Amino acid sequence: MTFPNDETGQVLAEMQSAGIDLTVVHKVVFFQLFEKEERAQAMVAHLAEQAPEMVVELVPDEMPNVWDVNCFVNMTPDYDAIVAQEAEFELLAAKFDGFNDGWGIEA
């Protein structure tokens, strides 16, 4: 399997090289960052209402005064699906004054 030459493609290629089966469903986590805890909490509340099946956690970041909203989506880590989901989270996080900060797989 080959991937586009960008950050998402490189991560997927590294996962494939590490032996992760990218043809099956995985728990993919998308990271959102916020400078204000109340804005992060607002996004968590929004997702609880709009996507109750999604596992979402709010945790303090390693950096002071930054909060992470981690959104877990069960999906096959297909390049196009990852890019599309990241774009959706980027738009949603922006509504709450945050931004998408990448993704990963719990392996």
Long-range contacts (C-beta under 8 A, 24 or more apart in sequence): 3-79, 4-79, 8-79, 8-82, 8-83, 8-86, 9-79, 11-103, 11-104, 12-77, 12-79, 12-82, 15-77, 15-105, 15-107, 18-107, 20-105, 20-107, 22-76, 22-77, 22-78, 23-76, 24-76, 25-74, 25-75, 25-76, 26-74, 26-75, 26-76, 26-77, 26-105, 26-106, 26-107, 27-72, 27-73, 27-74, 27-105, 27-106, 28-72, 28-73, 28-74, 28-75, 28-77, 28-82, 28-85, 28-103, 28-104, 28-105, 29-70, 29-71, 29-72, 29-73, 29-103, 29-104, 29-105, 29-106, 30-70, 30-71, 30-73, 30-85, 30-86, 30-89, 30-100, 30-102, 30-103, 31-68, 31-69, 31-70, 31-71, 31-100, 31-101, 31-102, 31-103, 31-104, 32-68, 32-69, 32-70, 32-71, 32-89, 32-92, 32-93, 32-98, 32-99, 32-100, 32-101, 33-61, 33-66, 33-67, 33-68, 33-69, 33-93, 33-98, 33-99, 33-101, 34-66, 34-67, 34-68, 34-69, 34-93, 34-96, 34-97, 34-98, 35-65, 35-66, 35-67, 35-97, 35-98, 36-67, 36-97, 37-67, 39-96, 39-97, 39-98, 40-67, 40-68, 40-69, 40-96, 40-98, 42-96, 43-69, 43-92, 43-93, 43-95, 43-96, 43-98, 44-69, 46-92, 46-96, 47-71, 68-101, 69-93, 69-98, 72-106, 77-105
